[in-house]
Amino acid sequence: MPVARSGRLWRVIFAVLLVTVVAVYFRQARDGFPHGGSPIGLFYGTLGYLLILLLAFFGIRKRWYRSRLGTLESWLQSHIYLGVLVLIILLLHTGGRFHDTIAVATLALVAIVVLSGIFGAILYVTIPRVLTEVETNLTLEQISEQLNQMAKSMARVASGRSQPFQRIHDQLIRESTPGAFAGWRLLFSSTRHKNQTPSDWANLLGLVPRAEQDDLRQLLVVSRQRKELLIRLRFQQKYKNLLEAWLYVHVPFTIALIVFAIAHIAAVFYYGQVQ
């Protein structure tokens, strides 16, 4: 499997690079205190900045469908492991000195981008497996069509019935109608639904004339089927929203990181010193 082979390869590359950069750093530490302005500090700073640009290029590569610059799976694995490595390299670049405001802000942005990337990678591993448990063979358009047909069927059953019957119908429809920002609210809800019990049905049946009770039972059956389909749809939408929500942190902070990194480098050259 390409993803698995790529993952093993990049784990080895990551381990080798990590041992190398740490060993070189501590070797230099024996001859003097390494910091951002020292030769090893400047080297690590430059290396870290180049890696940031390379990692940012992944956003272009995954949309560059005709590119032959490696497989997308290999780019994804390198993006994950090099992202963790760049945070370690930049920590070594500082030498434990956090006096410059722009430099500290840049490092904080690196940490946010890396951690959000790790969170996104975890989601991409776990959520597709969960989605297989709630997905149906129907497309979203087919599900929407079924929901509309069920709503029309409920409206036909309720047509010409008594006022209590109409109120029950309207309440059942309102319960399954999403409100404003429903897609985002799903991220913070359990998407659980309290199933109606036989006693609930008995209470509802007692509100309508006896002649309409069989029709109400039919209405309740269709309503329950519609709610079950809606629950599956909401679970799918919730997990798919999760797969996208982390990008609202990762992408803007990546852009901010590049801007702050450029500002840090410009300040270094402008003032002619590195703290």
Number of C-alpha atoms within 10 A of each C-alpha: 5 9 14 11 12 17 18 12 14 19 16 11 14 18 12 11 14 17 11 11 16 14 12 11 20 14 12 16 14 9 8 10 13 23 22 24 17 18 13 20 24 17 15 24 24 16 15 23 19 13 18 21 12 15 21 17 13 16 12 10 19 15 10 12 9 8 11 9 10 9 14 18 16 18 18 19 20 22 23 20 18 24 24 20 20 24 22 17 24 23 21 22 26 25 18 11 15 15 10 13 10 17 24 16 17 22 20 14 22 24 21 18 25 24 16 19 21 16 14 20 16 12 18 13 10 11 15 14 11 13 17 10 11 14 15 14 7 10 10 13 9 11 17 15 12 15 19 13 13 17 19 12 16 24 16 12 18 21 12 10 15 12 12 15 24 17 12 19 21 14 11 19 16 11 11 14 9 12 10 7 8 12 15 14 14 17 17 9 9 10 13 9 9 5 10 10 8 9 9 10 13 12 10 17 21 11 14 18 13 11 8 16 17 11 17 24 15 14 23 20 13 16 22 15 13 21 19 14 16 18 17 18 17 19 21 20 19 22 19 17 15 17 18 12 14 16 15 10 14 19 16 11 19 20 14 16 22 18 12 19 23 15 14 20 16 12 15 15 10 9 8 8 10 18 13
